Amino acid sequence: MKITIVGAGTAGLINALILKRRFPDYGIRIIKSKDIGIIGVGESSTEHWKSFIDYMNFDRVEMFQRTDCTYKMGVYFKNWTPVDYLHHVSGYLNDISFGQFKPGYAYLINKFSNYEMARKCWLNNSLDNQSLPNQMHFNTFKLNEYLTDQARFNNIEIIEDLIQDVLVDDNGIKELKGEKETYTSDFYVDCTGFKRLLISKLGAKWLPYNKHFTLNHAIAFPTEDTQEYPPYTQSIALKNGWMWRIPVWGRWGNGYVFNDNFINADEAKKEVEDYLGHSIEIGKDIKFESGRLDKFWIKNCTAVGLSSSFFEPLEATAIATSIQQSFILMHNLHSYNKNTIDKYNNEMNNIHQNVCDFVFLSYMNKRNDTDFWRMCQTLNVPDTLKNNLELWKNRLPILSDFNGEYNIFYQSNFIIKLHGLNMIDKEVIKKQFESYDEKLKKEIQIQMELHLKQIENASVYKHKKLINKIRENKIPFGWSI
């Protein structure tokens, strides 16, 4: 089989690498245009990045050295709520489980505030060797160079050309006409970003999510390096949206996502400069519309990455969805038929509804000090989230509350988020916890105390110092990256 992927951004490269690993005998090529650059805004991953690099068997030290990456334990939400909170899914709480039953969270909520849930090293710019995170921050442009080299190493052909026309017939895409030549394949992947150059020719429609999300504009800008790096993404609520701040080696990547019905790009720049206390230089100015396709796979073409959906940068879902889409495609591409395509599209619907619900939840924060935040309180809650919130009034989220095996967020993520938003009735959870068998409660207590003791005895490194050691290939003894 011959596969042509149009677009050489992060989504296109991830898709090509995953498919080539699964189908080494397939002819896979990427068509990229030197005139169309990568968006270069998102510089953050979720834990799904680990699934990708494990599958590809990438050398982690080389990845750190070449992509200027740093560790990410989660997202620190500042000024979204009266008390700042951290979205960090702790592995040890997931380990305290009996089948699908995870009582550790009920114990934690019963005993601690959300802020206390964060380990002390979080706020000390440090990491411990007991639980290094599996999420990363990257320099997006260096990540693109790294993945491009990995593609070439894996015998993926990369062609520079500009696709000018897409010809279709009853079977799907017939050929692509470029400036240099015409391309034919058995299967095509649209990774052309917001252009949706291929999939739109087959009749895919864009479904806007304006009733749930109103942010539509972002400015991105770098800031200078600092002496220390926090091990998390900063998400800072401002007057008309929110700002991300991401430490990568040698600099910070930043951006302000806002609604341009309230302010324009120049006013957004001024608001950021007032907050930071110094001038900035805008590197990217991007307008977008939140939404997704009605169909992700049509005939002999599928859309991956920004071609298929985009809600907003909050929670770094773009790379995660690209990885999940590519893995699902990998499992279904061989000998596909209409049933395969329908199942794939249904799975994609589940993934994107899951992202929609989780990202929207952040805006249920009751902040109302500006016109923008007051407007957010009037947005329509997605029906799936509304139904789940009714369930969660009486208990914590559980696995069966979520459709799909490839979702980005599950019960652990929602529990932490709900707790940070003060949307969990602690009295209800206390009753839930007290209803546990005494032996179970005792076992939870023992495991929690054991974990806290492990943290006390863990080797701790300042985040930037640890990254420097990794880049120098001098990983501290007893550490596994």
DRENDREN-682521 format. One record per residue (C-alpha): residue number from 1; residue in three letters; x, y, z. Coordinates in Angstrom, 3 decimals, m for minus. Layout:
REM residues N
(pt NUM, ALA, (X, Y, Z)),
...
This chain:
REM residues 481
(pt 1, MET, (0.000, 0.000, 0.000)),
(pt 2, LYS, (1.127, 3.534, m0.772)),
(pt 3, ILE, (0.199, 6.270, 1.727)),
(pt 4, THR, (0.612, 9.988, 1.145)),
(pt 5, ILE, (0.492, 12.381, 4.086)),
(pt 6, VAL, (0.102, 16.038, 3.212)),
(pt 7, GLY, (1.573, 18.302, 5.882)),
(pt 8, ALA, (4.810, 17.964, 7.839)),
(pt 9, GLY, (3.858, 19.523, 11.149)),
(pt 10, THR, (3.811, 17.550, 14.385)),
(pt 11, ALA, (0.616, 15.682, 13.451)),
(pt 12, GLY, (1.879, 14.638, 10.019)),
(pt 13, LEU, (5.219, 13.416, 11.329)),
(pt 14, ILE, (3.684, 11.512, 14.250)),
(pt 15, ASN, (1.186, 9.871, 11.917)),
(pt 16, ALA, (3.868, 8.875, 9.408)),
(pt 17, LEU, (6.139, 7.414, 12.095)),
(pt 18, ILE, (3.396, 5.373, 13.756)),
(pt 19, LEU, (2.147, 3.969, 10.442)),
(pt 20, LYS, (5.666, 3.161, 9.225)),
(pt 21, ARG, (6.462, 1.349, 12.453)),
(pt 22, ARG, (3.301, m0.727, 12.058)),
(pt 23, PHE, (3.615, m1.243, 8.287)),
(pt 24, PRO, (7.338, m1.222, 7.440)),
(pt 25, ASP, (6.698, m2.513, 3.911)),
(pt 26, TYR, (4.219, 0.247, 3.035)),
(pt 27, GLY, (5.468, 3.115, 0.935)),
(pt 28, ILE, (4.844, 6.181, 3.107)),
(pt 29, ARG, (5.672, 9.696, 2.017)),
(pt 30, ILE, (5.080, 13.172, 3.363)),
(pt 31, ILE, (4.495, 16.163, 1.119)),
(pt 32, LYS, (5.529, 19.403, 2.777)),
(pt 33, SER, (5.570, 22.947, 1.533)),
(pt 34, LYS, (8.472, 25.251, 2.311)),
(pt 35, ASP, (6.019, 28.144, 1.948)),
(pt 36, ILE, (3.737, 26.876, 4.716)),
(pt 37, GLY, (5.361, 26.796, 8.130)),
(pt 38, ILE, (4.247, 24.899, 11.216)),
(pt 39, ILE, (1.905, 26.625, 13.649)),
(pt 40, GLY, (4.649, 26.437, 16.262)),
(pt 41, VAL, (2.467, 27.429, 19.206)),
(pt 42, GLY, (1.771, 24.328, 21.287)),
(pt 43, GLU, (4.840, 23.344, 23.246)),
(pt 44, SER, (3.354, 20.857, 25.656)),
(pt 45, SER, (2.288, 17.209, 25.698)),
(pt 46, THR, (0.141, 14.946, 27.821)),
(pt 47, GLU, (1.110, 11.481, 29.099)),
(pt 48, HIS, (0.223, 10.084, 25.647)),
(pt 49, TRP, (3.632, 11.273, 24.468)),
(pt 50, LYS, (5.189, 8.405, 26.443)),
(pt 51, SER, (3.053, 5.885, 24.543)),
(pt 52, PHE, (4.354, 7.349, 21.299)),
(pt 53, ILE, (8.076, 7.418, 22.159)),
(pt 54, ASP, (7.882, 3.963, 23.757)),
(pt 55, TYR, (6.251, 2.610, 20.614)),
(pt 56, MET, (8.920, 4.243, 18.459)),
(pt 57, ASN, (11.705, 3.242, 20.864)),
(pt 58, PHE, (13.217, 6.727, 20.779)),
(pt 59, ASP, (16.380, 7.450, 22.727)),
(pt 60, ARG, (15.248, 9.733, 25.555)),
(pt 61, VAL, (18.602, 11.442, 26.057)),
(pt 62, GLU, (18.779, 12.341, 22.373)),
(pt 63, MET, (15.213, 13.639, 22.550)),
(pt 64, PHE, (16.084, 15.920, 25.484)),
(pt 65, GLN, (19.219, 17.147, 23.762)),
(pt 66, ARG, (17.610, 17.849, 20.404)),
(pt 67, THR, (14.181, 19.220, 21.362)),
(pt 68, ASP, (15.175, 21.366, 24.374)),
(pt 69, CYS, (12.468, 19.558, 26.315)),
(pt 70, THR, (11.750, 19.796, 30.025)),
(pt 71, TYR, (9.521, 17.773, 32.321)),
(pt 72, LYS, (5.865, 18.552, 32.845)),
(pt 73, MET, (3.999, 17.212, 35.861)),
(pt 74, GLY, (0.757, 18.915, 34.909)),
(pt 75, VAL, (m0.925, 22.304, 34.614)),
(pt 76, TYR, (m0.926, 24.947, 37.338)),
(pt 77, PHE, (m4.109, 27.039, 37.099)),
(pt 78, LYS, (m3.436, 30.504, 38.455)),
(pt 79, ASN, (m6.197, 33.098, 39.022)),
(pt 80, TRP, (m8.916, 30.866, 37.575)),
(pt 81, THR, (m10.399, 30.278, 41.009)),
(pt 82, PRO, (m10.078, 31.917, 44.457)),
(pt 83, VAL, (m7.513, 29.223, 45.350)),
(pt 84, ASP, (m5.056, 28.182, 42.628)),
(pt 85, TYR, (m5.052, 24.495, 41.757)),
(pt 86, LEU, (m2.995, 21.886, 39.956)),
(pt 87, HIS, (m4.205, 19.411, 37.375)),
(pt 88, HIS, (m1.824, 16.548, 37.993)),
(pt 89, VAL, (m2.914, 12.924, 37.915)),
(pt 90, SER, (m0.802, 11.186, 40.510)),
(pt 91, GLY, (0.295, 7.674, 39.671)),
(pt 92, TYR, (0.242, 6.422, 43.239)),
(pt 93, LEU, (m3.444, 7.259, 43.616)),
(pt 94, ASN, (m4.213, 5.213, 40.521)),
(pt 95, ASP, (m2.164, 2.378, 41.994)),
(pt 96, ILE, (m4.455, 2.259, 45.034)),
(pt 97, SER, (m7.133, 0.372, 43.167)),
(pt 98, PHE, (m9.180, m2.791, 43.244)),
(pt 99, GLY, (m10.072, m3.612, 39.663)),
(pt 100, GLN, (m11.631, m0.422, 38.355)),
(pt 101, PHE, (m12.321, 0.781, 41.875)),
(pt 102, LYS, (m9.942, 3.588, 42.900)),
(pt 103, PRO, (m10.648, 4.558, 46.506)),
(pt 104, GLY, (m7.433, 6.546, 46.892)),
(pt 105, TYR, (m9.023, 9.735, 45.590)),
(pt 106, ALA, (m11.864, 9.554, 48.099)),
(pt 107, TYR, (m9.272, 9.225, 50.859)),
(pt 108, LEU, (m7.273, 12.161, 49.558)),
(pt 109, ILE, (m10.259, 14.468, 49.142)),
(pt 110, ASN, (m11.410, 13.490, 52.616)),
(pt 111, LYS, (m8.042, 14.382, 54.130)),
(pt 112, PHE, (m6.417, 17.148, 52.082)),
(pt 113, SER, (m7.143, 20.370, 50.214)),
(pt 114, ASN, (m6.298, 20.500, 46.495)),
(pt 115, TYR, (m3.264, 22.684, 47.111)),
(pt 116, GLU, (m1.897, 20.224, 49.675)),
(pt 117, MET, (m2.312, 17.454, 47.153)),
(pt 118, ALA, (0.692, 18.801, 45.246)),
(pt 119, ARG, (3.995, 17.443, 46.395)),
(pt 120, LYS, (6.230, 19.954, 48.096)),
(pt 121, CYS, (8.786, 19.773, 45.295)),
(pt 122, TRP, (6.240, 21.139, 42.834)),
(pt 123, LEU, (6.518, 24.585, 44.313)),
(pt 124, ASN, (10.263, 24.279, 44.751)),
(pt 125, ASN, (11.121, 23.790, 41.053)),
(pt 126, SER, (12.261, 20.252, 41.831)),
(pt 127, LEU, (11.621, 16.654, 40.826)),
(pt 128, ASP, (12.076, 13.405, 42.716)),
(pt 129, ASN, (13.278, 10.060, 41.386)),
(pt 130, GLN, (10.227, 8.218, 42.718)),
(pt 131, SER, (7.856, 9.644, 40.161)),
(pt 132, LEU, (9.336, 11.447, 37.167)),
(pt 133, PRO, (6.486, 12.631, 34.933)),
(pt 134, ASN, (5.728, 11.200, 31.502)),
(pt 135, GLN, (4.666, 14.564, 30.048)),
(pt 136, MET, (6.994, 17.023, 28.330)),
(pt 137, HIS, (7.478, 20.597, 27.175)),
(pt 138, PHE, (9.235, 21.164, 23.838)),
(pt 139, ASN, (10.712, 23.779, 21.609)),
(pt 140, THR, (8.201, 23.144, 18.816)),
(pt 141, PHE, (10.535, 24.020, 15.952)),
(pt 142, LYS, (13.313, 21.773, 17.279)),
(pt 143, LEU, (10.757, 19.028, 17.868)),
(pt 144, ASN, (9.774, 19.297, 14.212)),
(pt 145, GLU, (13.412, 18.986, 13.114)),
(pt 146, TYR, (13.888, 15.974, 15.385)),
(pt 147, LEU, (10.769, 14.164, 14.145)),
(pt 148, THR, (11.690, 14.981, 10.537)),
(pt 149, ASP, (15.083, 13.314, 11.011)),
(pt 150, GLN, (13.391, 10.333, 12.661)),
(pt 151, ALA, (11.072, 10.050, 9.661)),
(pt 152, ARG, (13.976, 10.024, 7.224)),
(pt 153, PHE, (15.832, 7.487, 9.404)),
(pt 154, ASN, (12.756, 5.239, 9.163)),
(pt 155, ASN, (12.739, 5.459, 5.338)),
(pt 156, ILE, (9.794, 7.827, 5.090)),
(pt 157, GLU, (10.092, 9.893, 1.937)),
(pt 158, ILE, (9.725, 13.649, 2.440)),
(pt 159, ILE, (8.970, 15.698, m0.670)),
(pt 160, GLU, (8.880, 19.479, m0.899)),
(pt 161, ASP, (5.992, 20.593, m3.048)),
(pt 162, LEU, (2.862, 22.731, m2.855)),
(pt 163, ILE, (m0.428, 20.923, m3.481)),
(pt 164, GLN, (m2.517, 23.097, m5.787)),
(pt 165, ASP, (m5.486, 20.843, m6.493)),
(pt 166, VAL, (m7.138, 17.676, m5.174)),
(pt 167, LEU, (m8.971, 15.545, m7.732)),
(pt 168, VAL, (m11.664, 13.148, m6.504)),
(pt 169, ASP, (m13.859, 10.411, m7.926)),
(pt 170, ASP, (m16.361, 7.879, m6.559)),
(pt 171, ASN, (m13.606, 6.040, m4.661)),
(pt 172, GLY, (m12.269, 9.120, m2.919)),
(pt 173, ILE, (m9.138, 11.065, m3.757)),
(pt 174, LYS, (m7.845, 10.190, m7.200)),
(pt 175, GLU, (m4.701, 12.325, m7.332)),
(pt 176, LEU, (m2.986, 15.380, m5.939)),
(pt 177, LYS, (m1.641, 17.998, m8.305)),
(pt 178, GLY, (1.421, 19.775, m7.012)),
(pt 179, GLU, (3.574, 22.518, m8.463)),
(pt 180, LYS, (6.252, 19.978, m9.364)),
(pt 181, GLU, (4.313, 16.808, m10.150)),
(pt 182, THR, (1.139, 14.764, m9.672)),
(pt 183, TYR, (0.826, 12.252, m6.821)),
(pt 184, THR, (m1.308, 9.124, m6.572)),
(pt 185, SER, (m1.680, 6.774, m3.608)),
(pt 186, ASP, (m3.914, 4.100, m2.148)),
(pt 187, PHE, (m4.578, 6.184, 0.962)),
(pt 188, TYR, (m4.210, 9.823, 1.996)),
(pt 189, VAL, (m3.868, 11.581, 5.346)),
(pt 190, ASP, (m4.818, 15.245, 5.623)),
(pt 191, CYS, (m2.458, 17.032, 8.022)),
(pt 192, THR, (m2.811, 20.448, 6.398)),
(pt 193, GLY, (m4.035, 22.121, 9.578)),
(pt 194, PHE, (m6.814, 24.667, 9.425)),
(pt 195, LYS, (m6.799, 24.493, 5.597)),
(pt 196, ARG, (m8.242, 20.929, 5.629)),
(pt 197, LEU, (m7.146, 20.769, 2.018)),
(pt 198, LEU, (m7.916, 17.094, 1.329)),
(pt 199, ILE, (m10.797, 16.059, 3.562)),
(pt 200, SER, (m12.915, 19.082, 2.624)),
(pt 201, LYS, (m12.843, 17.941, m1.027)),
(pt 202, LEU, (m14.617, 14.748, 0.063)),
(pt 203, GLY, (m17.440, 16.653, 1.704)),
(pt 204, ALA, (m16.337, 16.812, 5.350)),
(pt 205, LYS, (m18.089, 19.626, 7.204)),
(pt 206, TRP, (m16.755, 21.738, 10.054)),
(pt 207, LEU, (m18.900, 21.694, 13.192)),
(pt 208, PRO, (m18.190, 24.873, 15.182)),
(pt 209, TYR, (m18.333, 24.691, 18.967)),
(pt 210, ASN, (m19.050, 28.386, 19.459)),
(pt 211, LYS, (m21.820, 27.709, 21.945)),
(pt 212, HIS, (m19.255, 26.104, 24.264)),
(pt 213, PHE, (m16.035, 28.020, 23.495)),
(pt 214, THR, (m15.593, 31.668, 22.573)),
(pt 215, LEU, (m11.802, 32.095, 22.491)),
(pt 216, ASN, (m10.796, 32.659, 18.880)),
(pt 217, HIS, (m7.422, 34.401, 18.800)),
(pt 218, ALA, (m3.937, 33.768, 20.165)),
(pt 219, ILE, (m0.641, 35.608, 20.200)),
(pt 220, ALA, (2.507, 33.617, 20.925)),
(pt 221, PHE, (5.827, 35.040, 22.055)),
(pt 222, PRO, (9.127, 33.911, 23.627)),
(pt 223, THR, (10.627, 35.293, 26.818)),
(pt 224, GLU, (14.139, 34.994, 28.204)),
(pt 225, ASP, (15.596, 32.064, 30.097)),
(pt 226, THR, (15.360, 31.942, 33.892)),
(pt 227, GLN, (17.536, 30.492, 36.634)),
(pt 228, GLU, (14.993, 27.814, 37.511)),
(pt 229, TYR, (12.204, 25.957, 35.707)),
(pt 230, PRO, (8.954, 24.910, 37.350)),
(pt 231, PRO, (8.018, 21.321, 36.433)),
(pt 232, TYR, (4.613, 22.293, 35.111)),
(pt 233, THR, (2.799, 24.429, 32.546)),
(pt 234, GLN, (1.494, 27.701, 33.914)),
(pt 235, SER, (m2.041, 28.609, 32.857)),
(pt 236, ILE, (m2.754, 32.144, 34.073)),
(pt 237, ALA, (m6.240, 33.621, 33.793)),
(pt 238, LEU, (m6.165, 37.243, 32.609)),
(pt 239, LYS, (m8.935, 39.761, 31.969)),
(pt 240, ASN, (m10.002, 38.492, 28.545)),
(pt 241, GLY, (m8.701, 34.935, 28.373)),
(pt 242, TRP, (m5.661, 33.093, 29.684)),
(pt 243, MET, (m1.905, 32.974, 29.169)),
(pt 244, TRP, (0.311, 29.915, 28.966)),
(pt 245, ARG, (3.908, 29.940, 30.150)),
(pt 246, ILE, (6.084, 26.943, 29.329)),
(pt 247, PRO, (9.754, 26.514, 30.265)),
(pt 248, VAL, (11.940, 24.914, 27.603)),
(pt 249, TRP, (15.725, 24.794, 27.633)),
(pt 250, GLY, (17.108, 28.261, 26.973)),
(pt 251, ARG, (13.848, 30.209, 26.925)),
(pt 252, TRP, (10.156, 30.274, 27.780)),
(pt 253, GLY, (7.336, 29.747, 25.309)),
(pt 254, ASN, (4.292, 31.888, 26.022)),
(pt 255, GLY, (0.962, 32.823, 24.549)),
(pt 256, TYR, (m2.238, 34.675, 25.313)),
(pt 257, VAL, (m5.500, 33.106, 24.138)),
(pt 258, PHE, (m8.370, 35.589, 24.079)),
(pt 259, ASN, (m11.686, 36.582, 22.516)),
(pt 260, ASP, (m11.112, 39.329, 19.961)),
(pt 261, ASN, (m14.657, 40.602, 20.418)),
(pt 262, PHE, (m13.357, 42.063, 23.686)),
(pt 263, ILE, (m9.786, 43.071, 22.774)),
(pt 264, ASN, (m7.576, 43.074, 19.673)),
(pt 265, ALA, (m4.033, 41.704, 19.336)),
(pt 266, ASP, (m2.391, 45.022, 20.270)),
(pt 267, GLU, (m4.526, 45.320, 23.398)),
(pt 268, ALA, (m3.757, 41.694, 24.261)),
(pt 269, LYS, (m0.052, 42.449, 23.923)),
(pt 270, LYS, (m0.426, 45.432, 26.261)),
(pt 271, GLU, (m2.296, 43.335, 28.814)),
(pt 272, VAL, (0.471, 40.728, 28.793)),
(pt 273, GLU, (3.192, 43.380, 29.114)),
(pt 274, ASP, (1.392, 44.919, 32.079)),
(pt 275, TYR, (1.197, 41.512, 33.744)),
(pt 276, LEU, (4.815, 40.514, 33.058)),
(pt 277, GLY, (6.260, 43.961, 33.680)),
(pt 278, HIS, (8.288, 44.088, 30.473)),
(pt 279, SER, (7.802, 44.391, 26.719)),
(pt 280, ILE, (7.282, 41.370, 24.457)),
(pt 281, GLU, (7.643, 40.707, 20.741)),
(pt 282, ILE, (4.845, 38.725, 19.126)),
(pt 283, GLY, (6.104, 35.729, 17.173)),
(pt 284, LYS, (2.763, 34.337, 15.982)),
(pt 285, ASP, (m0.685, 35.891, 15.612)),
(pt 286, ILE, (m3.283, 33.185, 15.005)),
(pt 287, LYS, (m7.038, 33.267, 14.570)),
(pt 288, PHE, (m9.016, 30.055, 15.009)),
(pt 289, GLU, (m12.483, 28.648, 15.474)),
(pt 290, SER, (m13.206, 25.886, 17.981)),
(pt 291, GLY, (m14.783, 22.813, 16.493)),
(pt 292, ARG, (m14.325, 19.501, 14.729)),
(pt 293, LEU, (m15.210, 17.646, 11.544)),
(pt 294, ASP, (m18.481, 15.792, 11.181)),
(pt 295, LYS, (m16.535, 12.901, 9.599)),
(pt 296, PHE, (m12.839, 12.232, 10.144)),
(pt 297, TRP, (m12.418, 9.346, 7.676)),
(pt 298, ILE, (m14.113, 9.475, 4.267)),
(pt 299, LYS, (m13.381, 6.824, 1.622)),
(pt 300, ASN, (m9.580, 6.718, 1.154)),
(pt 301, CYS, (m8.706, 9.745, 3.292)),
(pt 302, THR, (m8.603, 10.655, 6.941)),
(pt 303, ALA, (m7.780, 13.924, 8.702)),
(pt 304, VAL, (m5.390, 14.012, 11.663)),
(pt 305, GLY, (m4.394, 16.844, 13.976)),
(pt 306, LEU, (m5.608, 20.389, 13.416)),
(pt 307, SER, (m7.223, 19.280, 10.158)),
(pt 308, SER, (m9.694, 17.248, 12.184)),
(pt 309, SER, (m10.357, 19.378, 15.259)),
(pt 310, PHE, (m9.248, 22.204, 17.494)),
(pt 311, PHE, (m10.843, 23.530, 20.646)),
(pt 312, GLU, (m8.121, 25.723, 22.160)),
(pt 313, PRO, (m4.599, 25.224, 23.567)),
(pt 314, LEU, (m5.770, 24.585, 27.145)),
(pt 315, GLU, (m4.618, 21.178, 28.464)),
(pt 316, ALA, (m2.361, 20.505, 25.442)),
(pt 317, THR, (m4.788, 18.235, 23.610)),
(pt 318, ALA, (m3.548, 18.727, 20.022)),
(pt 319, ILE, (m0.536, 16.382, 20.208)),
(pt 320, ALA, (m2.468, 13.877, 22.320)),
(pt 321, THR, (m5.344, 13.610, 19.853)),
(pt 322, SER, (m2.898, 13.260, 16.942)),
(pt 323, ILE, (m1.219, 10.340, 18.717)),
(pt 324, GLN, (m4.504, 8.638, 19.573)),
(pt 325, GLN, (m5.902, 9.145, 16.059)),
(pt 326, SER, (m2.759, 7.640, 14.540)),
(pt 327, PHE, (m2.838, 4.599, 16.804)),
(pt 328, ILE, (m6.502, 3.930, 16.002)),
(pt 329, LEU, (m5.798, 4.347, 12.284)),
(pt 330, MET, (m2.871, 1.940, 12.624)),
(pt 331, HIS, (m5.227, m0.734, 13.967)),
(pt 332, ASN, (m7.865, m0.199, 11.262)),
(pt 333, LEU, (m6.029, 0.679, 8.063)),
(pt 334, HIS, (m5.292, m2.856, 6.914)),
(pt 335, SER, (m8.222, m4.181, 4.821)),
(pt 336, TYR, (m10.607, m1.437, 5.892)),
(pt 337, ASN, (m14.246, m1.248, 4.807)),
(pt 338, LYS, (m17.347, 0.838, 5.537)),
(pt 339, ASN, (m17.796, m0.738, 8.989)),
(pt 340, THR, (m14.180, 0.063, 9.811)),
(pt 341, ILE, (m14.620, 3.674, 8.763)),
(pt 342, ASP, (m17.870, 4.049, 10.725)),
(pt 343, LYS, (m16.273, 2.611, 13.859)),
(pt 344, TYR, (m13.272, 4.915, 13.472)),
(pt 345, ASN, (m15.486, 7.974, 13.089)),
(pt 346, ASN, (m17.496, 6.959, 16.146)),
(pt 347, GLU, (m14.306, 6.590, 18.176)),
(pt 348, MET, (m13.171, 10.020, 17.008)),
(pt 349, ASN, (m16.499, 11.499, 18.084)),
(pt 350, ASN, (m15.967, 10.028, 21.553)),
(pt 351, ILE, (m12.437, 11.420, 21.805)),
(pt 352, HIS, (m13.433, 14.904, 20.764)),
(pt 353, GLN, (m16.476, 15.009, 23.008)),
(pt 354, ASN, (m14.235, 13.915, 25.867)),
(pt 355, VAL, (m11.816, 16.778, 25.120)),
(pt 356, CYS, (m14.701, 19.222, 24.761)),
(pt 357, ASP, (m16.141, 18.258, 28.157)),
(pt 358, PHE, (m12.836, 18.427, 29.996)),
(pt 359, VAL, (m11.679, 21.734, 28.538)),
(pt 360, PHE, (m15.102, 23.314, 29.064)),
(pt 361, LEU, (m15.063, 22.248, 32.718)),
(pt 362, SER, (m12.226, 24.694, 33.412)),
(pt 363, TYR, (m14.555, 27.598, 32.586)),
(pt 364, MET, (m17.116, 26.541, 35.194)),
(pt 365, ASN, (m15.116, 28.533, 37.711)),
(pt 366, LYS, (m17.618, 31.241, 38.708)),
(pt 367, ARG, (m15.133, 34.011, 37.921)),
(pt 368, ASN, (m17.149, 37.150, 37.000)),
(pt 369, ASP, (m14.870, 40.177, 37.443)),
(pt 370, THR, (m14.737, 41.153, 33.727)),
(pt 371, ASP, (m17.146, 41.104, 30.795)),
(pt 372, PHE, (m15.282, 38.137, 29.307)),
(pt 373, TRP, (m15.533, 35.986, 32.415)),
(pt 374, ARG, (m19.160, 36.966, 32.961)),
(pt 375, MET, (m19.855, 35.861, 29.397)),
(pt 376, CYS, (m18.175, 32.495, 30.103)),
(pt 377, GLN, (m20.743, 31.844, 32.831)),
(pt 378, THR, (m23.518, 31.997, 30.201)),
(pt 379, LEU, (m22.031, 29.397, 27.822)),
(pt 380, ASN, (m23.928, 26.162, 27.162)),
(pt 381, VAL, (m22.655, 23.188, 29.135)),
(pt 382, PRO, (m22.152, 20.193, 26.786)),
(pt 383, ASP, (m24.939, 17.634, 27.318)),
(pt 384, THR, (m22.533, 14.793, 28.095)),
(pt 385, LEU, (m20.804, 16.871, 30.760)),
(pt 386, LYS, (m24.127, 18.086, 32.150)),
(pt 387, ASN, (m25.336, 14.502, 32.556)),
(pt 388, ASN, (m22.113, 13.418, 34.224)),
(pt 389, LEU, (m22.143, 16.372, 36.610)),
(pt 390, GLU, (m25.538, 15.177, 37.835)),
(pt 391, LEU, (m24.035, 11.751, 38.548)),
(pt 392, TRP, (m21.022, 13.261, 40.259)),
(pt 393, LYS, (m23.144, 15.126, 42.773)),
(pt 394, ASN, (m23.492, 11.807, 44.608)),
(pt 395, ARG, (m20.182, 10.093, 43.907)),
(pt 396, LEU, (m16.796, 10.524, 42.274)),
(pt 397, PRO, (m16.353, 9.860, 38.537)),
(pt 398, ILE, (m15.706, 6.235, 37.548)),
(pt 399, LEU, (m14.396, 4.618, 34.372)),
(pt 400, SER, (m17.803, 3.604, 33.032)),
(pt 401, ASP, (m18.849, 7.284, 32.908)),
(pt 402, PHE, (m16.717, 7.701, 29.783)),
(pt 403, ASN, (m17.236, 6.336, 26.268)),
(pt 404, GLY, (m14.290, 5.065, 24.242)),
(pt 405, GLU, (m10.988, 3.331, 24.860)),
(pt 406, TYR, (m8.822, 6.104, 23.429)),
(pt 407, ASN, (m10.083, 9.101, 25.384)),
(pt 408, ILE, (m7.597, 11.729, 26.477)),
(pt 409, PHE, (m9.119, 12.251, 29.941)),
(pt 410, TYR, (m10.614, 9.759, 32.373)),
(pt 411, GLN, (m11.963, 9.691, 35.916)),
(pt 412, SER, (m8.658, 10.632, 37.556)),
(pt 413, ASN, (m8.374, 13.823, 35.483)),
(pt 414, PHE, (m11.960, 14.830, 36.157)),
(pt 415, ILE, (m11.654, 14.187, 39.906)),
(pt 416, ILE, (m8.631, 16.461, 40.215)),
(pt 417, LYS, (m10.252, 19.141, 38.055)),
(pt 418, LEU, (m13.554, 19.035, 39.965)),
(pt 419, HIS, (m11.684, 19.216, 43.244)),
(pt 420, GLY, (m9.712, 22.262, 42.072)),
(pt 421, LEU, (m12.926, 23.978, 41.002)),
(pt 422, ASN, (m14.507, 23.220, 44.384)),
(pt 423, MET, (m17.289, 21.296, 42.630)),
(pt 424, ILE, (m17.065, 18.196, 44.818)),
(pt 425, ASP, (m19.305, 17.932, 47.860)),
(pt 426, LYS, (m16.816, 16.790, 50.484)),
(pt 427, GLU, (m19.565, 15.606, 52.813)),
(pt 428, VAL, (m20.826, 13.242, 50.126)),
(pt 429, ILE, (m17.305, 11.941, 49.510)),
(pt 430, LYS, (m16.712, 11.578, 53.229)),
(pt 431, LYS, (m19.790, 9.372, 53.474)),
(pt 432, GLN, (m18.571, 7.429, 50.440)),
(pt 433, PHE, (m15.193, 6.902, 52.080)),
(pt 434, GLU, (m16.679, 5.966, 55.443)),
(pt 435, SER, (m18.810, 3.326, 53.724)),
(pt 436, TYR, (m15.670, 1.404, 52.741)),
(pt 437, ASP, (m14.831, m1.783, 54.566)),
(pt 438, GLU, (m12.543, m1.150, 57.555)),
(pt 439, LYS, (m9.874, m3.427, 56.115)),
(pt 440, LEU, (m9.952, m1.485, 52.854)),
(pt 441, LYS, (m9.644, 1.851, 54.660)),
(pt 442, LYS, (m6.716, 0.493, 56.641)),
(pt 443, GLU, (m4.996, m0.719, 53.480)),
(pt 444, ILE, (m5.460, 2.692, 51.839)),
(pt 445, GLN, (m3.994, 4.348, 54.933)),
(pt 446, ILE, (m0.950, 2.066, 54.836)),
(pt 447, GLN, (m0.341, 2.659, 51.143)),
(pt 448, MET, (m0.675, 6.419, 51.526)),
(pt 449, GLU, (1.759, 6.492, 54.443)),
(pt 450, LEU, (4.184, 4.315, 52.473)),
(pt 451, HIS, (4.024, 6.696, 49.529)),
(pt 452, LEU, (4.579, 9.767, 51.717)),
(pt 453, LYS, (7.602, 8.031, 53.267)),
(pt 454, GLN, (8.959, 7.307, 49.780)),
(pt 455, ILE, (8.668, 10.985, 48.918)),
(pt 456, GLU, (10.529, 11.966, 52.086)),
(pt 457, ASN, (13.355, 9.558, 51.213)),
(pt 458, ALA, (13.457, 10.304, 47.485)),
(pt 459, SER, (16.418, 11.863, 45.752)),
(pt 460, VAL, (15.431, 15.390, 44.754)),
(pt 461, TYR, (16.951, 17.502, 41.993)),
(pt 462, LYS, (16.186, 20.990, 40.883)),
(pt 463, HIS, (14.384, 20.700, 37.567)),
(pt 464, LYS, (16.854, 22.748, 35.522)),
(pt 465, LYS, (19.850, 21.018, 37.093)),
(pt 466, LEU, (18.380, 17.616, 36.247)),
(pt 467, ILE, (17.699, 18.632, 32.630)),
(pt 468, ASN, (21.278, 19.859, 32.339)),
(pt 469, LYS, (22.557, 16.500, 33.622)),
(pt 470, ILE, (20.421, 14.656, 31.069)),
(pt 471, ARG, (21.616, 16.914, 28.247)),
(pt 472, GLU, (25.211, 16.194, 29.275)),
(pt 473, ASN, (24.394, 12.466, 29.427)),
(pt 474, LYS, (25.333, 12.452, 33.113)),
(pt 475, ILE, (22.105, 11.055, 34.535)),
(pt 476, PRO, (22.286, 10.880, 38.357)),
(pt 477, PHE, (22.740, 7.399, 39.811)),
(pt 478, GLY, (19.432, 5.765, 40.647)),
(pt 479, TRP, (17.439, 7.920, 38.224)),
(pt 480, SER, (15.599, 6.518, 35.219)),
(pt 481, ILE, (14.394, 9.038, 32.646)),
